[in-house]
C-alpha cells in the first residue's frame, strides 16, 4: 500500500497518532512537521510517489533518506520502498 510520496511508511510512524498526522498524501504535502519538499516536488510533477519520477532517486530524496538525524534506519530504506512500488505498478 502506498502511504507516502517518499517511501516512508506512515502507518508505522510514531508521530502519526500523537501529532494527529495523516501523512503527506492525506495532508497534501504538509504533515505534522510542516511542508515537506519531497512530497511537494512529487505532487507538483503529478506522481503518486517518488519512484514514478524519471529522476528517481534524486538528490533531494537521497538527502532526506540519508540525513544523520532524521533519515532512514538503515539509510536508503525509503528509496528501496519506492523501487518496490515502481516495480509493482
C-alpha positions in Angstrom: 0.0 0.0 0.0 1.4 3.4 -1.0 1.1 5.6 2.1 3.6 8.3 1.4 5.3 10.1 -1.5 8.9 9.3 -0.4 8.6 5.6 0.6 8.5 6.2 4.3 5.7 4.1 5.8 3.4 6.5 7.6 1.3 3.7 9.0 4.0 2.7 11.5 5.1 6.3 12.3 5.5 7.1 16.0 4.2 10.7 15.3 1.0 9.7 13.4 -1.4 9.4 16.4 0.1 11.8 19.0 0.5 14.6 16.4 -2.8 13.8 14.6 -0.9 13.4 11.4 -2.4 11.9 8.3 0.8 11.7 6.4 1.9 13.6 3.3 -0.7 12.2 0.9 -3.7 12.9 3.2 -2.4 16.4 4.1 -1.3 17.4 0.5 2.3 17.5 1.4 2.0 19.3 4.8 2.3 16.7 7.5 2.6 17.5 11.3 6.1 18.9 11.0 5.2 21.4 8.2 5.6 21.5 4.4 7.6 18.6 3.0 9.7 19.5 0.0 9.9 15.8 -1.2 6.1 15.5 -1.1 5.7 18.9 -2.7 8.0 18.0 -5.6 6.3 14.7 -6.2 2.9 16.3 -6.2 3.9 19.2 -8.4 5.1 16.6 -11.0 1.8 14.7 -10.7 3.3 11.5 -9.3 1.8 9.2 -6.6 5.3 8.5 -5.2 8.9 9.3 -6.0 9.6 6.0 -7.7 7.5 7.2 -10.7 9.8 10.0 -11.5 12.5 9.8 -14.2 15.0 11.4 -11.9 14.5 8.8 -9.2 16.3 8.6 -6.9 17.1 12.3 -6.9 19.4 14.3 -4.7 16.5 15.6 -2.6 15.2 12.2 -1.8 18.7 10.8 -1.1 19.4 13.7 1.2 16.2 13.0 3.2 16.9 9.3 3.3 20.5 9.7 4.4 20.1 12.6 6.9 22.1 11.7 10.0 19.5 13.0 12.4 16.1 12.3 10.8 16.9 9.9 8.0 16.2 6.2 7.4 17.5 3.4 9.5 19.0 1.8 7.6 19.9 4.6 5.2 18.1 4.3 1.9 15.1 2.3 3.3 12.5 4.7 1.7 14.3 4.6 -1.6 14.1 0.9 -1.7 10.4 1.1 -0.9 9.8 3.4 -3.8 11.7 1.0 -6.0 9.3 -1.8 -4.9 6.3 0.3 -5.6 7.6 1.2 -9.0 8.2 -2.5 -9.8 4.7 -3.4 -8.6 3.0 -0.9 -10.9 
